[in-house]
């Protein structure tokens, strides 16, 4: 159960961080060929390493949560 909670919180933190970076990048009115580009804005602010770290945190959290669901030791009820 602890792994599921930890993984869920890590996944939530990663997804929220990604959404904040993506939303913040579109707050400026920078365009590429007349089109808004969030990834170009993120790279202009040099935030691509942080973007990749947030993706990694979300993926690791998802893996831990799924691992906690299928873990045999934690799923047994005490007698």
C-alpha positions as CSV (number, residue, x, y, z in Angstrom):
1,X,0.0,0.0,0.0
2,X,2.9,2.4,0.8
3,X,4.3,1.9,-2.7
4,X,1.0,2.7,-4.3
5,X,0.7,6.0,-2.3
6,X,4.4,6.9,-3.0
7,X,4.0,6.2,-6.7
8,X,0.7,8.0,-7.0
9,X,2.2,11.1,-5.3
10,X,5.3,11.0,-7.6
11,X,3.1,10.6,-10.6
12,X,0.9,13.5,-9.5
13,X,3.9,15.7,-8.8
14,X,5.4,15.0,-12.3
15,X,2.2,15.6,-14.1
16,X,1.4,18.8,-12.3
17,X,5.0,20.1,-12.9
18,X,4.7,19.2,-16.6
19,X,1.4,21.1,-16.9
20,X,2.8,24.1,-15.1
21,X,5.8,24.3,-17.4
22,X,3.6,23.8,-20.5
23,X,1.0,26.4,-19.4
24,X,3.7,28.8,-18.5
25,X,5.4,28.5,-21.8
26,X,2.3,29.5,-23.6
27,X,1.7,32.6,-21.6
28,X,4.1,34.5,-23.9
29,X,3.1,35.4,-27.4
30,X,6.1,33.9,-29.1
31,X,5.3,32.2,-32.4
32,X,7.1,30.0,-34.9
33,X,5.9,30.6,-38.5
34,X,2.7,32.2,-37.1
35,X,2.0,29.1,-34.9
36,X,2.3,29.0,-31.1
37,X,4.9,26.4,-30.1
38,X,5.3,25.4,-26.4
39,X,8.3,23.3,-27.0
40,X,10.2,26.1,-28.8
41,X,9.3,28.4,-25.9
42,X,10.5,25.9,-23.3
43,X,13.8,25.5,-25.2
44,X,14.2,29.3,-25.4
45,X,14.0,29.4,-21.6
46,X,16.4,26.5,-21.3
47,X,13.8,24.3,-19.5
48,X,14.1,21.2,-21.6
49,X,16.2,19.3,-19.0
50,X,13.7,20.2,-16.3
51,X,10.9,19.1,-18.7
52,X,12.6,15.7,-19.2
53,X,13.2,15.3,-15.4
54,X,9.5,15.9,-14.8
55,X,8.6,13.3,-17.4
56,X,11.0,10.9,-15.7
57,X,9.4,11.6,-12.3
58,X,6.0,10.9,-13.6
59,X,7.0,7.7,-15.3
60,X,8.9,6.4,-12.3
61,X,5.9,7.2,-10.1
62,X,3.6,5.3,-12.4
63,X,5.9,2.3,-12.4
64,X,6.2,2.3,-8.6
65,X,2.4,2.6,-8.2
66,X,1.7,-0.3,-10.6
67,X,4.5,-2.4,-8.9
68,X,2.8,-1.7,-5.5
69,X,-0.5,-2.9,-6.9
70,X,0.9,-6.3,-7.9
71,X,3.2,-6.8,-5.0
72,X,2.2,-10.0,-3.2
73,X,3.7,-9.2,0.2
74,X,1.6,-6.0,0.8
75,X,-1.7,-7.4,-0.5
76,X,-2.1,-10.0,2.2
77,X,-4.5,-9.2,5.0
78,X,-3.3,-9.6,8.5
79,X,-4.9,-12.4,10.5
